[in-house]
Amino acid sequence: MELQEGALVLGIDVGTSSVKAVLVEPVSREVQHSHSRDTRAGLQGESGAQGKEQDVHQIIRALNDCLTALPRDRLRKVSRIGVSGQMHGVLFWRTNQGCQWINSENLRVFEPREVSRLVTWEDGRCTTDFLSSLPPPQSHLNVASGFGCATIFWYLKNRPDFLQQYDAAGTIQDYVVSMLCGLQKPLMSVQNAASWGYFHTRTKTWNMDILQEWGFPVPLLPTVLDAGSIAGKTSYDWCGIPQGAEVGVALGDFQCSVYSTLSESTDAVLNISTSAQLTYSMPEGFQPEDHPSPAEAVTYFPYFKDRYLAVAASLNGGNVFAAFVTMLAQWTAELDLETSDSNIYSRVISAALSVNDTHLSICPTLFGERHSPESRASVSDLTSADLSLGHVARALCRGIIENLHSMLPSQRLKESGIKRIIGSGSALARNAALKQEVERLFPFPIVYGKDVDSAVGAAMVMVDQ
């Protein structure tokens, strides 16, 4: 269906720590309005310290609040909705009972009902031993902790009674699309399916034979569509958006952030937010090998129109810097000194900028890496001359960038024809010391993009649909 004159496209991103909504005018492709909300949805994982879970009620409350903050007269013009969100994670719900629609401040919104917690991509309950006990996937992507199918296998082994409560599953963005459209069975894009594991991107099918043989509850698996497909239409007015607006099948936040940015085939995109990614688009017709080496740091994510992105996806980005700030905040509290995390954050960056170089070396893999899950963070070459906050902060920024560079070196980028790097992400935008380290290590022009985010990308995909 063609977009009518005057219609707007809504882009939504349900991220790890916040949700964002943008209204895009399709002809000019310009963002007219945007709003974001922190979800504050983190929970103590049921599986102990390694569990990373989020409260779905908090996420949807933030999403509804985000929408209602946009101009109501503009929301009435929305005829198409693109949704992206954090990949790999999984939540469960009961068909026809996943949400209830209520009136709130004279607007219709939905709130979760029979749903589980969201087990996120950061979840660490699937140990190396557990993963090695699973069947090898028929896929070019290895399976890691935090991947939907691995988490379901974990529940199957450790809490089979839990799975019996639900008959539907998906990522958080798949859940949103299912609730908006009143779907009887969840739909999932190739992008999100690949992020769950046990999915063959060339045939666009789940590894049904393997999964069934191992007793996997395959009825939970969503039906898969190409990225950019329409999943359905809104079954109710939502926050002032008319009933009947087209909704795209949910997309991966990473692919959407790249879509909002990548304009030339000779560009690479460096994104540092909670985690960190360096990526570029592979040539048309490229197909990854079916059985990659488990230690290979570069993986190939399905993009759009059967193309792939070469991706160095590090689990260690802004979250490492945030953990450092949290540690300092705890130390100052133990010393009975009062200050805010935001104050510490800005002072740490200032301290890093006051030091041009350091002999101190920090390996920042605090959260391991998917290709090396047993990796740990470490500090080396420490001398009395490198004990200042500035030296430590500079070494930490350098370590984050050097770790990413070790996964996808400059030479490999050059051999792939890359001529420019586009920098994006909240952690990179906030931290000038990180930018300096990027410019020191990568011998390319670095361009820091504007409107580089997944919500914009999700809207653009629906504009181009």
Secondary structure, DSSP 8 states (H G I E B T S, - for coil): ----TT-EEEEEEE-SSEEEEEEEETTTTEEEEEEEEE---EEE-TTSTT-EEE-HHHHHHHHHHHHHTS-HHHHTTEEEEEEEE-SS-BEEE-TT-SEEEEEETTEEEEEE-SB--EE-TT---S-HHHHHTS---SSSS---TT-HHHHHHHHHHH-HHHHTT-SEEE-HHHHHHHHHHT-SS-EEEHHHHHHHSSEETTTTEE-HHHHHHTT--GGGS-EEE-TT-EEEE-SS-BTTB-TT-EEE--EEHHHHHHHTT--STTEEEEEESSSEEEEEE--TT----SS--TT--EEEEE-STT-EEEEEEES-SHHHHHHHHHHHHHHHHHTT----HHHHHHHHHHHHHT-S--S-EEE--TT-BTTBTT---EEES--GGG-SHHHHHHHHHHHHHHHHHHHS-HHHHHHTT--EEEEESHHHHH-HHHHHHHHHH--S-EEE-SS-SHHHHHHHHHHH-
